[in-house]
Amino acid sequence: MEYLTLLWGTVLLRPYVFVFLAVYLTIAILDMGVIRSIVFTGLAYTIAFISEYSSTRNGFPYGFYSYIETTRDQELWISNVPFMDSLSFTFLAYVAYTMALFLWSPLKKNRWDIRLVENEHIRKSLKVVFSGGVLFMLMDIIIDPVAFRGDRWFLGKIYTYKEQGEYFNIPLTNFFGWLIVGACILYCFTRLDGWLAQNFPHQPHEIPAQALLGPGLYFGVLLFNLAVTFYIGEWLLGACGVGLTFALSWLLYYKIRNPEKIAL
């Protein structure tokens, strides 16, 4: 009963995380089916938690940081890591994966009805894994600085780094860690995905513009964080985030205009 109370407290404290999670699960289930979506979620959460547990103790892979335990009696924690924090890696990794697939795969296009041409070789390729890791890390360039300033919005002050970082107080090692963890999540999943697809086959639901759903959530997360950035008055940080978002938007636009070409 105590765990249910804490889990409910987690939802009440971080409702936006669970909105993104619900949208992610809907998109993933439509694309991959229930079993593969559950495997992706569990795998991403496990790798994310191990990485955070490690970094808060020995500094690898993100650098030394620690969570402030002011909400321990209000939300669910796993050891010294808030449950919601590692959980957010699941949908962030998935939308980075869908972005990488969009940029590397040929597209079927009928005006704005855009769908991927399914290709198992591309899905499990190292270029998708690595570029997905890069896209995962690029999200954190916008997310982490505003999360670090959580005391100025409704997130609250939840963590602190051992030393002040180089990029708006965030150490560059943090972004290196996100690249490693994102690539690790996608590498492990893509090694399993062929076996999962054979044993738990799923015919993707035919939805107009289906290839844009994951990338749409990717940009939805970025825009939410940019809105918070400007809300707290961090104009320079916001300008950097807008520049990055426009660059990523151009890649998406280029691929839509040239569906047979590779945007990266």
C-alpha positions as CSV (number, residue, x, y, z in Angstrom):
1,M,0.0,0.0,0.0
2,E,2.9,2.4,0.8
3,Y,4.4,1.8,-2.7
4,L,1.0,2.5,-4.3
5,T,0.8,5.8,-2.3
6,L,4.3,6.8,-3.4
7,L,3.6,5.9,-7.0
8,W,0.5,8.0,-7.0
9,G,2.5,10.8,-5.4
10,T,5.0,10.4,-8.3
11,V,2.2,11.0,-10.8
12,L,0.9,14.0,-8.9
13,L,4.3,15.6,-8.6
14,R,5.4,14.9,-12.3
15,P,2.2,14.7,-14.3
16,Y,3.9,15.9,-17.5
17,V,6.2,12.9,-17.4
18,F,3.3,10.5,-17.4
19,V,1.6,12.4,-20.2
20,F,4.7,11.9,-22.4
21,L,4.9,8.3,-21.2
22,A,1.3,7.6,-22.2
23,V,1.8,9.1,-25.6
24,Y,5.0,7.2,-26.1
25,L,3.3,3.9,-25.1
26,T,0.4,4.5,-27.5
27,I,2.8,5.2,-30.4
28,A,5.1,2.3,-29.6
29,I,2.3,-0.2,-29.3
30,L,0.8,0.9,-32.6
31,D,4.2,0.5,-34.2
32,M,5.7,-2.5,-32.4
33,G,2.9,-4.2,-30.5
34,V,2.5,-4.7,-26.7
35,I,5.3,-7.2,-26.1
36,R,8.1,-5.4,-27.9
37,S,7.0,-2.1,-26.3
38,I,7.1,-3.6,-22.8
39,V,10.6,-5.0,-23.6
40,F,11.8,-1.7,-24.8
41,T,10.4,0.1,-21.8
42,G,11.9,-2.4,-19.3
43,L,15.2,-2.5,-21.0
44,A,15.5,1.3,-21.3
45,Y,14.5,1.8,-17.7
46,T,17.0,-0.9,-16.4
47,I,19.9,0.6,-18.3
48,A,19.0,4.1,-17.3
49,F,18.7,3.2,-13.6
50,I,22.0,1.3,-13.6
51,S,23.7,4.3,-15.3
52,E,22.2,6.7,-12.7
53,Y,23.0,4.4,-9.8
54,S,26.6,4.2,-11.0
55,S,27.1,7.9,-11.7
56,T,25.8,9.0,-8.3
57,R,28.5,6.7,-6.8
58,N,31.5,6.7,-9.0
59,G,30.9,9.5,-11.6
60,F,30.4,7.2,-14.6
61,P,28.9,7.9,-17.1
62,Y,27.5,11.4,-16.4
63,G,29.9,12.7,-13.9
64,F,29.4,13.0,-10.2
65,Y,25.9,14.2,-9.1
66,S,23.4,13.4,-6.4
67,Y,19.6,13.6,-6.0
68,I,18.2,15.8,-3.3
69,E,15.9,13.7,-1.2
70,T,13.3,16.3,-0.2
71,T,10.6,14.3,-1.9
72,R,11.5,10.8,-0.7
73,D,8.3,10.6,1.4
74,Q,6.2,12.0,-1.4
75,E,7.2,9.9,-4.5
76,L,8.7,6.5,-5.4
77,W,12.5,6.2,-5.2
78,I,14.5,3.2,-6.1
79,S,17.6,3.3,-3.9
80,N,18.9,6.8,-4.2
81,V,17.3,7.5,-7.6
82,P,13.7,8.9,-8.2
83,F,11.6,6.4,-10.1
84,M,10.3,9.0,-12.5
85,D,13.8,10.1,-13.5
86,S,15.0,6.8,-15.0
87,L,11.4,6.2,-16.3
88,S,11.7,9.3,-18.5
89,F,14.6,7.7,-20.3
90,T,12.2,5.2,-21.9
91,F,10.2,7.6,-24.0
92,L,13.3,9.8,-24.7
93,A,15.2,6.9,-26.1
94,Y,12.2,5.7,-28.1
95,V,11.6,9.0,-29.8
96,A,15.3,9.4,-30.5
97,Y,15.1,5.9,-32.2
98,T,12.1,6.9,-34.3
99,M,14.0,10.1,-35.4
100,A,17.0,8.0,-36.4
101,L,14.8,5.6,-38.3
102,F,13.0,8.5,-40.1
103,L,16.3,10.0,-41.2
104,W,17.9,6.8,-42.4
105,S,15.0,4.9,-43.9
106,P,13.3,5.4,-47.3
107,L,9.8,6.9,-46.9
108,K,6.5,6.2,-48.6
109,K,5.0,9.6,-49.1
110,N,1.5,10.7,-50.2
111,R,1.5,14.4,-49.4
112,W,1.5,14.4,-45.6
113,D,0.7,10.7,-45.3
114,I,4.3,9.6,-44.6
115,R,5.3,6.1,-43.6
116,L,8.6,4.2,-43.2
117,V,9.5,1.6,-45.7
118,E,10.1,-1.3,-43.3
119,N,13.7,-2.7,-43.5
120,E,15.0,-4.9,-40.7
121,H,18.6,-4.3,-41.8
122,I,18.2,-0.5,-41.3
123,R,16.3,-1.0,-38.0
124,K,19.2,-2.8,-36.4
125,S,22.1,-1.0,-38.2
126,L,24.8,0.6,-36.2
127,K,24.2,3.9,-38.0
128,V,20.7,4.0,-36.5
129,V,22.0,3.0,-33.1
130,F,24.8,5.7,-33.1
131,S,22.7,8.5,-34.6
132,G,19.8,7.6,-32.2
133,G,22.3,8.0,-29.4
134,V,23.4,11.4,-30.7
135,L,19.7,12.5,-31.1
136,F,19.1,11.3,-27.5
137,M,22.0,13.3,-26.2
138,L,20.9,16.4,-28.2
139,M,17.6,16.4,-26.3
140,D,19.4,16.6,-23.1
141,I,21.2,19.8,-24.2
142,I,17.8,21.4,-23.9
143,I,16.4,19.3,-21.0
144,D,19.1,19.1,-18.4
145,P,19.9,22.8,-18.0
146,V,16.2,23.6,-17.4
147,A,15.8,20.6,-15.1
148,F,18.8,21.8,-13.1
149,R,16.9,25.0,-12.5
150,G,13.8,23.1,-11.3
151,D,13.5,25.3,-8.2
152,R,12.3,28.1,-10.5
153,W,9.4,26.1,-11.8
154,F,7.1,23.2,-10.7
155,L,9.7,20.5,-11.0
156,G,11.6,21.6,-7.9
157,K,15.3,21.3,-7.1
158,I,15.9,17.6,-7.5
159,Y,19.7,17.2,-8.1
160,T,23.0,18.8,-7.9
161,Y,26.4,18.2,-9.5
162,K,29.6,17.9,-7.5
163,E,31.2,20.6,-9.5
164,Q,29.8,23.5,-11.6
165,G,29.7,22.5,-15.3
166,E,30.8,24.2,-18.4
167,Y,27.4,24.5,-20.2
168,F,24.9,26.5,-18.2
169,N,26.1,24.7,-15.0
170,I,25.9,21.2,-16.7
171,P,29.3,19.4,-17.0
172,L,30.1,18.2,-20.5
173,T,30.6,14.7,-19.1
174,N,26.9,14.6,-18.6
175,F,26.2,14.8,-22.4
176,F,28.9,12.2,-23.1
177,G,27.0,9.9,-20.7
178,W,23.7,10.5,-22.4
179,L,25.4,9.6,-25.7
180,I,26.7,6.3,-24.3
181,V,23.5,5.4,-22.5
182,G,21.3,6.2,-25.5
183,A,23.4,4.2,-27.8
184,C,23.6,1.3,-25.3
185,I,19.7,1.2,-25.0
186,L,19.3,1.2,-28.7
187,Y,22.1,-1.3,-29.4
188,C,20.6,-3.8,-26.9
189,F,17.1,-3.4,-28.1
190,T,18.0,-3.7,-31.8
191,R,19.9,-6.9,-31.1
192,L,16.7,-8.3,-29.5
193,D,14.2,-6.8,-31.9
194,G,14.6,-9.3,-34.7
195,W,14.0,-12.3,-32.3
196,L,11.0,-10.4,-30.8
197,A,9.5,-9.6,-34.2
198,Q,9.7,-13.3,-35.2
199,N,8.2,-14.6,-31.9
200,F,5.8,-11.8,-31.3
201,P,4.8,-10.7,-34.7
202,H,2.8,-7.5,-35.0
203,Q,1.3,-5.8,-38.0
204,P,1.6,-2.1,-37.6
205,H,-1.7,-0.3,-37.6
206,E,-2.3,1.7,-40.7
207,I,-2.4,5.3,-39.5
208,P,-1.9,8.4,-41.7
209,A,1.5,10.1,-41.2
210,Q,2.5,7.2,-39.0
211,A,6.2,7.9,-39.5
212,L,5.8,11.4,-38.0
213,L,4.3,10.2,-34.7
214,G,7.6,9.5,-32.9
215,P,9.4,12.5,-34.3
216,G,6.3,14.6,-33.4
217,L,6.7,13.5,-29.7
218,Y,10.5,14.2,-29.9
219,F,9.7,17.8,-30.8
220,G,6.9,18.0,-28.3
221,V,9.3,17.2,-25.5
222,L,11.8,19.8,-26.8
223,L,9.0,22.5,-27.1
224,F,7.8,21.8,-23.6
225,N,11.3,22.3,-22.2
226,L,11.8,25.4,-24.3
227,A,8.6,26.9,-23.0
228,V,9.7,26.3,-19.5
229,T,13.2,27.8,-20.3
230,F,11.6,31.1,-21.5
231,Y,9.1,31.0,-18.7
232,I,11.9,31.1,-16.1
233,G,13.6,33.9,-18.0
234,E,16.7,32.0,-19.3
235,W,16.9,33.8,-22.6
236,L,20.4,32.8,-23.7
237,L,19.7,29.1,-22.8
238,G,16.4,29.4,-24.7
239,A,18.1,30.9,-27.8
240,C,20.6,28.0,-27.8
241,G,17.7,25.5,-27.6
242,V,15.7,27.2,-30.3
243,G,18.8,27.1,-32.6
244,L,19.2,23.4,-32.0
245,T,15.5,22.7,-32.5
246,F,15.5,24.6,-35.8
247,A,18.6,22.6,-37.0
248,L,16.8,19.3,-36.1
249,S,13.6,20.6,-37.8
250,W,15.6,21.3,-41.0
251,L,16.8,17.7,-41.0
252,L,13.3,16.4,-40.7
253,Y,12.1,18.9,-43.4
254,Y,14.9,17.9,-45.8
255,K,14.0,14.2,-45.4
256,I,10.3,14.9,-46.1
257,R,11.2,16.8,-49.2
258,N,13.7,14.1,-50.3
259,P,12.1,10.8,-49.1
260,E,14.7,8.6,-50.8
261,K,17.7,10.4,-49.6
262,I,19.5,10.2,-46.2
263,A,19.2,13.4,-44.2
264,L,22.3,12.7,-41.9
